[in-house]
Amino acid sequence: MNVEHLRCTFSDEESCRVVFESIIWPDSPVCPYCQSQYVW
């Protein structure tokens, strides 16, 4: 993967964030310390 490929894949910050969040939290966001789903 090169920079140009990344630029095409993640056209903006929001699309990048969505992909990384789906990798980190496949079901929903969860706090790693208390397992709460109220994270921000």
Buried (B, 14 or more C-beta within 10 A) or exposed (E): EEEEEEEEEBEEEEEEEEEEEEEEEEEEEBEEEEEEEEEE
